[in-house]
Amino acid sequence: MKPKLETLKNNLRVLFTPLPSLNSVTAIVLVGAGSRYEKREENGVAHFLEHMVFKGTKRRPTTLEISSMIDGIGGEFNAFTSKEYTGFYIKAASKHIDLVLDILSDMLLNSKFDQEEIERERGVIFEELRMYLDTPMRHVGDLFEELLYGDQPLGWNIIGTTASLKNINRDSFLSYLNRFYNPDNIIVTIAGGLAEEKTSLLVNKYFGELPNKKAGSFKPVTFKQEKPAVKIFNKKTEQAHLCLGVRSYPRGHKNRYKAALLNTILGSSMSSRLFIQLRERRGLAYYVRSGIDEYYDTGFFVAQAGVKLSKIDEAIKVILGEFNTLVQEKISEKEIKKAKEYIKGKLVLGLEDSQEVAAFFGSQELLERKIRTPEELAREIDAVSAADVKAVASEIFKNSGLNLAVMGPYENKERFGKILKF
């Protein structure tokens, strides 16, 4: 499976991935800008903009007209905002690809940004923000990144704050669009049962006239850490939620596949070390997992769990113990083989859907300007040895680099600081 890349005259890139066995098609427009491209006073504008493009265009003046057209063909549509990119997609039967691209381009190029709709949607986003604050499993992850990056764009909440959201108006959206929604910074990625030549003509028709100009950039992240750090969000909860992790590698780093295997061994599955130790053997948590996030200039590895309030100290010690075990002890060939097959199997399953295929290839081209096929990724994974994973663990799991974010009825940071050591 390999997509074809086409570059329009205005420098907008298009990826076509034919999947002949499918009668559906997914078109995603990916823009290389997210919340880390914002200024403090406009924090949340990337996400707010994502909402607003569904609120009416010159040709389709209302939300109802847009949603009715997509519902009228049985399609699915949505959007998402991350810290480094934003995406908008429609999935529908292949025969409707003309309408799909028409609607996507119309929303992105011709949105009205009506002030009345802005005020209405501002209220919606306030409620979304409150929902996340009331969802500890979600909010503790934001706290962890605040701890890592502090008062700079990577440390800010994607959705913004109540104060910054009040600053955003029509001019904010137009300015953000002008700075970042430019052809050189946009990928249109299409996967499914598509006729490539016809689809290429349609993309040119709907996106080819967008004038090209250079997109803005972001401010590189800075940080300095010499000892373990703790951040507490004091809130009355029935369960303590924690994120315990370290800085790791930026996107594209040579150790990315080694880190992926380390993550799989520690906390990606129901047979991972953290799941077995915290849930199955000690009954400390219902949910426990680990994950990796990569940005252009930094990255992190984090373990997360929700535990009984009185058991949080024990849970932290168990997680630290598993970090230390990976540093100190040899990983068996059986475990490394299982981790490799897990990653490769999940990759195969994930690419059985046109939406996942379009996003898989599109995000690589957008963020790295380099596309790896599933087969190439599998070979990279297979080339990692148990010694490689242990070396990565030794490099990133250090006392001085530990970071702990906690959400629950706690106030004393020193209490947790005392146990943040191997």
C-alpha positions, 0 to 999 in steps of 0.5 A: 500500500503506497499513496501517490503524491501530487503537487498543484501549481499553487504548491498544495500537496495531494495524496491519493491512496486507492483502495479498490475493495472499498465503496467508500472514500475519505477526504481529509484536509490537514493544515500544518498549524495547531495551538502551539502556533498561537499567541497567548492572547489568542490561545484557543483560536485554532480549535475555535476556528475548527468549530466555526468552519461548520457554521456557514459559508457564502453558498451554504449560509447555515450549519443546518445546510452544511450538515443536511447535505452531508447527512443527505448522502449518509456521510460522516464529518468531523474535525480535530485540533492538535498542538501542531496540526488541524484536520477536517474530514468527510467520509462518504460513498465513493460516488459522492467525492465531488460533493465531498470536496466541494463542501470541504473546500467551501468551508475552509475557503468561504466561511462567513464567521458571522459574529452572532454565530461566534458568540453562540459557539463561544458558549459551546466551547466554554461548556467543552472546556468545563467538561474537560475540567470535570473529566480528570482522566482527560485533564490530568494529561493537560496538567502533565504538559503544563508541567513539562513546558510551562507558560509557552505554547506547548504548555497551553491548553489546546482549547484555550482559557476562559480569558483567552476565549473572550478575546477571540473575534472575527478578525482573530479567525481571519488573521489566523487563516491568513497566517497559516491556511496557505497551500504550502502548509496544507495536505489534501489526503484521499483514500478509498474507492477512488478514480485517481484521474477524476479525483485529481481534477476535482481537487484542482477545481476546488483547491487549485485557485487558493493563492500561495504564500509562505505560512507562519511558524512556531516558537521553539520550546525551551526547558531546563530540568535538573530535579524531579518536578510535581504539579498538583490540581487540588480537586475533590475526586473519588479517584486519584489520577496521575501522569508520571513520565519523562521527556523523550524524543522529537518526531523523526528521531532515530530512536523512535521505533525503540521507544515505541517498543519500550512503550508497548512493553510497559503499557500499551496492552492488557498484558503489558507490565504496568497493566499486570502490576497495577491492575491484575496483581495489586488491584490498584487501578481500573485504567492504566496505560502508557503513551508517547507524544512527539513534537517537532522539537521535543517529546515525552513518554508518560504512564497514566492511571486512576487509583484509589485515593489512599493508594496513590503513593504505592501506585507511583512506586510501582510505576517507578519500579517498572521504569527501573526494571527496564533500565537494570534488567535484560528484556527477554527475546520472547517479550520483545517478539511479542511487542513487535507483533503487537505493533505490527498487528495493530497497524494492519487492523488500523489500516482497514478503514479509508479514514485511517489510511488517509490520516496515516499517510497524510500526517506523515507527509504533512509533519515529516515530508516523508512517507513510510509504508506499513511494510517499511514501518514493519521492517524498522520495528523488526530491526530493533533489538532487546538491547536497543530498548534497554538502552533507550530506557537507560537514556530517558528514565533518570531521576532528574527527569521525572515529572508527576502530575496529580489530580485529586484532593491533595495539596502537599507537593513535597509528599510526592517529591520524596518518592520520585526516585528510583 
